[in-house]
Amino acid sequence: MAQAKQSSDNASDVATEIATEIAPEVASDVASEIASAPASSEVPSAAEKKRASKRDRSKRDTTIVATPDAASRRGKKGAKRLRLAHAALARFQKEGEQGKGEQGKGEKGKGDGGFALPLAEAVAALCATPRAKFDETLEVAMNLGIDPRHADQQVRGTISLPHGTGKKLRVAVFARDEKAEQARKAGADIVGAEDLAERIQKGELPFDRCIATPDMMGLVGRLGKILGPRNLMPNPKLGTVAANVIAAVEAAKGGEVQFRAEKNGVVHAGIGRMSFSESQLRDNVLAFAKAVIALKPEGAKGSYVQKITLSTTMGLGVGVDIRSVASA
């Protein structure tokens, strides 16, 4: 601070001398303005900038407000539903702030520290929030009380959602002769054998789901290092190794969702588009949640489903009351 003050005094003296030489009549005014100017402060360090940025972020208001434009587009009934949805979301955010210091002390079965919305309110709140410029996906994440590192606590399966996912999957099928022709008629995008394996080895993966007939697994097994990390490896437990290729292709094209518990015990999947109706999204969420609950492993101890969260691709997440899902 002493250096800054000395620098300010020196600048004042020099400016006064220059002003006196150029325009003596304004010299006094220039000197008074410089003298009254605040002394220059030191440049903040990187750590101080970081702390200031954190303080700014903590002060931001994240409350969602229903805009008049959004309400007018929905008419009188839509405006009422919009207000109710935003009221529910505001209540969730308020209770969430109050419960941050009391995680785990909420009512049993609610998850997320005791503050969560019933499924219907959670879906309505997300449908009422502002949308991105594209058709976002509604995603569900379920925190399970398991340790996937143990073989007897694995959770993995498939579910055909009542209303599909809204996403067009590209399906590849490893098959020969008659099975290959059946796969093409069923709607498979890519059908092949050795030629398809060569494309995959070159790094070409123009598909989202891979199906194989049992006799092709000897060939497909060599591609495990490529397909495995991408969750594309055909698996009998998931129905992607099947003699009935027609049923397998139709299931994949019809909105079948594969899920698997991650290392932290979280099962995550996209279960529909935000352009779906609220009832369609609720049905898909219930179907997915019940499929995961039905696969509770024998080795799981304590509470199995600990938390359920719904979120959109670019939006916020909303906790769901577990009891509203289990009792539906």
C-alpha positions as CSV (number, residue, x, y, z in Angstrom):
1,M,0.0,0.0,0.0
2,A,2.9,2.4,0.8
3,Q,4.4,1.7,-2.7
4,A,1.0,2.4,-4.3
5,K,0.7,5.7,-2.4
6,Q,4.2,6.8,-3.4
7,S,3.5,5.9,-7.0
8,S,0.3,8.0,-6.9
9,D,2.2,11.0,-5.5
10,N,4.9,10.8,-8.2
11,A,2.2,10.6,-10.9
12,S,0.5,13.7,-9.4
13,D,3.7,15.7,-9.4
14,V,4.5,14.8,-13.0
15,A,1.0,15.5,-14.3
16,T,0.9,18.9,-12.5
17,E,4.2,19.9,-14.1
18,I,3.0,18.9,-17.6
19,A,-0.4,20.7,-17.1
20,T,1.4,23.9,-15.9
21,E,3.5,24.0,-19.0
22,I,0.6,23.3,-21.4
23,A,-2.3,25.2,-19.8
24,P,-1.5,27.0,-16.5
25,E,-5.1,28.0,-16.0
26,V,-6.2,24.4,-15.6
27,A,-3.2,23.2,-13.7
28,S,-4.9,23.5,-10.3
29,D,-8.0,21.5,-11.6
30,V,-5.8,18.6,-12.9
31,A,-3.8,18.5,-9.7
32,S,-7.0,18.3,-7.6
33,E,-8.5,15.5,-9.7
34,I,-5.4,13.4,-9.5
35,A,-5.1,13.9,-5.8
36,S,-8.7,12.8,-5.3
37,A,-8.4,9.7,-7.4
38,P,-8.2,6.4,-5.4
39,A,-4.8,4.9,-5.1
40,S,-4.2,1.9,-7.4
41,S,-4.5,-1.4,-5.6
42,E,-2.3,-4.4,-6.0
43,V,-3.1,-7.0,-8.7
44,P,-5.1,-9.9,-7.0
45,S,-3.4,-13.2,-7.0
46,A,-4.8,-16.4,-8.7
47,A,-6.0,-17.8,-5.4
48,E,-7.9,-14.6,-4.6
49,K,-9.5,-14.6,-8.0
50,K,-10.6,-18.2,-7.5
51,R,-12.1,-17.4,-4.0
52,A,-14.0,-14.5,-5.5
53,S,-15.3,-16.6,-8.3
54,K,-16.6,-19.2,-5.8
55,R,-18.3,-16.5,-3.8
56,D,-20.1,-15.2,-6.9
57,R,-21.3,-18.7,-7.8
58,S,-22.7,-19.3,-4.3
59,K,-24.8,-16.1,-4.5
60,R,-26.5,-17.0,-7.8
61,D,-30.2,-17.6,-7.6
62,T,-31.2,-20.9,-9.2
63,T,-34.9,-20.6,-8.7
64,I,-36.9,-21.4,-11.8
65,V,-39.7,-18.8,-12.5
66,A,-42.5,-19.5,-14.9
67,T,-42.4,-16.8,-17.6
68,P,-45.7,-15.2,-19.0
69,D,-44.8,-16.4,-22.5
70,A,-44.5,-20.0,-21.4
71,A,-47.9,-19.8,-19.6
72,S,-49.7,-18.1,-22.5
73,R,-48.6,-20.8,-24.9
74,R,-50.3,-23.4,-22.8
75,G,-53.6,-21.7,-22.3
76,K,-55.5,-21.4,-19.0
77,K,-55.2,-25.0,-18.0
78,G,-51.6,-25.2,-19.1
79,A,-50.8,-22.0,-17.2
80,K,-52.3,-23.5,-14.0
81,R,-50.3,-26.7,-14.4
82,L,-47.2,-24.7,-15.1
83,R,-47.7,-22.7,-11.8
84,L,-48.2,-25.9,-9.9
85,A,-45.2,-27.5,-11.4
86,H,-43.0,-24.6,-10.6
87,A,-44.4,-24.4,-7.1
88,A,-43.4,-28.0,-6.6
89,L,-39.9,-27.3,-8.0
90,A,-39.5,-24.3,-5.8
91,R,-40.5,-26.3,-2.8
92,F,-38.0,-29.0,-3.7
93,Q,-35.2,-26.4,-4.0
94,K,-36.2,-24.7,-0.7
95,E,-36.3,-28.0,1.2
96,G,-33.0,-29.0,-0.5
97,E,-31.2,-25.9,0.8
98,Q,-32.6,-26.5,4.3
99,G,-31.7,-30.2,4.3
100,K,-28.1,-29.9,3.0
101,G,-26.7,-30.0,6.6
102,E,-29.0,-32.9,7.5
103,Q,-28.3,-35.5,4.9
104,G,-29.6,-38.9,5.8
105,K,-31.9,-37.5,8.6
106,G,-35.0,-37.3,6.4
107,E,-38.0,-39.6,6.5
108,K,-37.3,-43.2,5.6
109,G,-37.9,-44.1,1.9
110,K,-37.4,-40.6,0.6
111,G,-33.8,-40.7,-0.3
112,D,-31.6,-37.6,-0.9
113,G,-31.6,-36.5,2.7
114,G,-35.4,-36.6,3.1
115,F,-36.4,-34.0,0.5
116,A,-37.9,-35.3,-2.8
117,L,-41.0,-34.9,-5.0
118,P,-43.5,-37.5,-5.8
119,L,-43.0,-39.0,-9.3
120,A,-45.9,-37.1,-10.9
121,E,-44.7,-33.7,-9.5
122,A,-41.1,-34.4,-10.5
123,V,-42.0,-35.1,-14.1
124,A,-44.4,-32.2,-14.3
125,A,-41.7,-29.8,-12.9
126,L,-39.1,-30.9,-15.5
127,C,-41.7,-30.7,-18.3
128,A,-42.4,-27.1,-17.2
129,T,-38.9,-25.9,-17.1
130,P,-37.3,-24.0,-20.1
131,R,-36.1,-26.3,-22.9
132,A,-33.0,-26.4,-25.0
133,K,-33.2,-25.9,-28.7
134,F,-33.3,-29.6,-29.3
135,D,-35.5,-32.4,-28.1
136,E,-33.8,-33.3,-24.8
137,T,-33.7,-36.8,-23.2
138,L,-35.2,-37.5,-19.8
139,E,-32.6,-39.5,-17.8
140,V,-33.0,-41.5,-14.7
141,A,-30.3,-42.4,-12.2
142,M,-30.9,-44.8,-9.4
143,N,-28.3,-45.1,-6.5
144,L,-28.4,-48.7,-5.3
145,G,-27.0,-50.1,-2.0
146,I,-24.7,-52.6,-3.7
147,D,-21.0,-53.1,-4.3
148,P,-20.6,-54.1,-8.0
149,R,-17.1,-55.3,-7.3
150,H,-18.6,-58.5,-5.8
151,A,-19.9,-61.1,-8.2
152,D,-23.1,-61.6,-6.1
153,Q,-24.0,-57.9,-6.3
154,Q,-24.2,-57.3,-10.0
155,V,-27.2,-55.6,-11.5
156,R,-27.6,-55.8,-15.3
157,G,-30.5,-56.3,-17.6
158,T,-32.8,-55.0,-20.3
159,I,-36.3,-53.5,-20.4
160,S,-38.6,-52.7,-23.3
161,L,-40.2,-49.4,-22.3
162,P,-43.9,-49.0,-22.9
163,H,-43.5,-45.9,-25.1
164,G,-40.0,-46.5,-26.4
165,T,-37.0,-44.1,-26.0
166,G,-37.7,-41.8,-29.0
167,K,-34.3,-42.6,-30.3
168,K,-33.6,-44.5,-33.5
169,L,-31.0,-47.2,-32.8
170,R,-28.6,-48.4,-35.5
171,V,-28.5,-52.2,-35.2
172,A,-25.7,-54.5,-36.5
173,V,-26.2,-58.3,-36.7
174,F,-23.6,-61.0,-37.1
175,A,-25.3,-63.7,-39.0
176,R,-25.0,-65.9,-42.1
177,D,-27.3,-67.3,-44.8
178,E,-30.9,-67.6,-43.7
179,K,-30.4,-65.8,-40.4
180,A,-28.8,-62.9,-42.2
181,E,-31.8,-62.5,-44.5
182,Q,-34.2,-62.6,-41.6
183,A,-32.2,-59.9,-39.9
184,R,-32.5,-57.6,-43.0
185,K,-36.2,-58.2,-43.2
186,A,-36.6,-57.3,-39.5
187,G,-35.0,-54.0,-40.1
188,A,-31.3,-54.4,-39.1
189,D,-29.1,-51.6,-40.5
190,I,-26.0,-53.7,-41.0
191,V,-25.7,-57.4,-41.5
192,G,-22.5,-59.4,-42.0
193,A,-20.0,-61.9,-40.8
194,E,-16.2,-61.7,-41.6
195,D,-16.7,-58.5,-43.6
196,L,-18.4,-56.8,-40.7
197,A,-15.6,-58.0,-38.3
198,E,-13.0,-56.4,-40.6
199,R,-14.8,-53.1,-40.6
200,I,-14.9,-53.1,-36.7
201,Q,-11.2,-54.0,-36.5
202,K,-10.5,-50.9,-38.7
203,G,-12.3,-48.7,-36.2
204,E,-15.6,-48.4,-38.0
205,L,-18.5,-48.7,-35.5
206,P,-21.6,-47.3,-37.4
207,F,-24.1,-48.9,-35.0
208,D,-25.5,-48.5,-31.4
209,R,-26.5,-52.1,-30.7
210,C,-24.8,-55.4,-31.8
211,I,-26.6,-58.7,-32.1
212,A,-25.1,-62.1,-33.0
213,T,-26.4,-65.6,-33.5
214,P,-24.9,-68.3,-31.3
215,D,-22.8,-69.8,-34.1
216,M,-21.1,-66.4,-34.8
217,M,-19.7,-65.9,-31.3
218,G,-16.4,-67.5,-32.2
219,L,-15.9,-64.7,-34.6
220,V,-17.4,-62.0,-32.4
221,G,-15.3,-63.1,-29.4
222,R,-12.1,-61.8,-31.1
223,L,-13.6,-58.3,-31.1
224,G,-14.1,-58.2,-27.4
225,K,-11.4,-55.6,-26.8
226,I,-13.1,-53.2,-29.2
227,L,-16.8,-53.9,-28.4
228,G,-16.5,-54.6,-24.7
229,P,-15.4,-51.1,-23.4
230,R,-18.2,-49.6,-25.6
231,N,-20.9,-51.9,-24.1
232,L,-21.5,-53.3,-27.6
233,M,-20.4,-56.8,-27.0
234,P,-23.3,-59.3,-27.6
235,N,-24.4,-61.0,-24.3
236,P,-26.9,-63.9,-23.8
237,K,-28.1,-62.3,-20.6
238,L,-29.0,-59.1,-22.5
239,G,-30.7,-61.0,-25.3
240,T,-28.2,-59.8,-27.9
241,V,-27.0,-63.4,-28.5
242,A,-30.1,-65.0,-29.9
243,A,-31.1,-67.6,-32.4
244,N,-34.3,-65.7,-33.1
245,V,-32.8,-62.7,-34.7
246,I,-36.1,-61.3,-35.8
247,A,-37.3,-60.8,-32.2
248,A,-33.9,-59.5,-31.1
249,V,-33.8,-56.8,-33.9
250,E,-37.5,-55.8,-33.3
251,A,-36.8,-55.4,-29.6
252,A,-33.8,-53.2,-30.2
253,K,-35.6,-51.1,-32.7
254,G,-38.7,-50.9,-30.5
255,G,-37.0,-49.0,-27.6
256,E,-35.3,-51.7,-25.5
257,V,-33.0,-50.2,-22.9
258,Q,-29.9,-51.9,-21.6
259,F,-28.7,-51.0,-18.1
260,R,-25.8,-51.9,-15.8
261,A,-24.7,-50.8,-12.4
262,E,-21.6,-48.7,-12.5
263,K,-18.7,-49.1,-10.0
264,N,-20.4,-46.7,-7.5
265,G,-23.7,-48.7,-7.6
266,V,-25.5,-46.2,-9.9
267,V,-27.8,-47.4,-12.7
268,H,-28.3,-44.7,-15.3
269,A,-30.3,-44.6,-18.6
270,G,-32.2,-42.4,-20.9
271,I,-35.9,-43.3,-20.8
272,G,-37.6,-40.9,-23.2
273,R,-37.7,-37.6,-25.0
274,M,-39.0,-34.4,-23.4
275,S,-41.4,-34.1,-26.3
276,F,-43.3,-37.1,-24.8
277,S,-46.4,-36.4,-22.7
278,E,-46.1,-36.5,-18.9
279,S,-48.0,-39.7,-18.7
280,Q,-45.7,-41.4,-21.2
281,L,-42.6,-40.3,-19.3
282,R,-44.1,-41.5,-16.0
283,D,-44.9,-44.9,-17.5
284,N,-41.4,-45.2,-18.8
285,V,-39.8,-44.2,-15.4
286,L,-42.0,-46.7,-13.5
287,A,-41.2,-49.5,-16.0
288,F,-37.5,-48.9,-15.7
289,A,-37.5,-48.6,-11.9
290,K,-39.5,-51.7,-11.4
291,A,-37.1,-53.7,-13.7
292,V,-34.2,-52.6,-11.6
293,I,-35.9,-53.4,-8.4
294,A,-36.9,-56.8,-9.6
295,L,-33.2,-57.6,-10.2
296,K,-32.2,-57.0,-6.6
297,P,-29.2,-59.3,-6.0
298,E,-29.1,-61.8,-3.1
299,G,-25.8,-60.3,-1.8
300,A,-27.3,-56.8,-1.4
301,K,-27.7,-55.8,2.3
302,G,-29.7,-53.0,3.8
303,S,-31.7,-50.5,1.7
304,Y,-31.5,-51.5,-1.9
305,V,-32.8,-48.3,-3.7
306,Q,-31.3,-45.4,-1.9
307,K,-32.0,-42.5,-4.2
308,I,-33.8,-41.8,-7.6
309,T,-33.1,-38.7,-9.6
310,L,-34.6,-37.4,-12.8
311,S,-32.9,-34.9,-15.1
312,T,-32.9,-33.6,-18.6
313,T,-29.9,-33.4,-20.9
314,M,-29.2,-29.8,-20.3
315,G,-31.3,-29.2,-17.2
316,L,-31.3,-29.6,-13.5
317,G,-31.9,-32.8,-11.5
318,V,-34.9,-33.5,-9.3
319,G,-35.1,-36.1,-6.5
320,V,-38.0,-38.5,-6.7
321,D,-39.7,-39.9,-3.6
322,I,-38.9,-43.6,-3.7
323,R,-42.2,-44.5,-2.0
324,S,-44.1,-42.9,-4.9
325,V,-42.4,-45.3,-7.3
326,A,-42.5,-48.5,-5.1
327,S,-46.2,-48.1,-4.4
328,A,-47.3,-47.3,-8.0
